[in-house]
Amino acid sequence: MKIKALKALVGDYGRLNKGDEIDLPKHIASQLLASGYVELVTEQPDQTVRRKGKKNG
């Protein structure tokens, strides 16, 4: 799960500073979310821009 630290943290996952984003295993991220130390980062799907070109000929 991708999370964002709301304050500086230190744990088995290493050191996080406020604002750092990191992917953590679900069981660790869930504990941090429940404690209010982090927020979940939702990833936006890639937006592919498609353009139609002019045909030559």
C-alpha positions, 0 to 999 in steps of 0.5 A: 500500500502506498502511504504518505507520512503525516509526521516523522516516523522510525520503524522496521520500514526505516525512517520517514520524514513528514511528506515522504511517500512509500510502498509498505506491506499491507499489514504495516501500512494498515497499522500506521493508518489506524494510528493516524500517522500516515494517509493512504495515497491513491494513485491516479490511473495513467491518462493516455492521450490519443491523437488522430493524425492526418492520412497522407495520400 
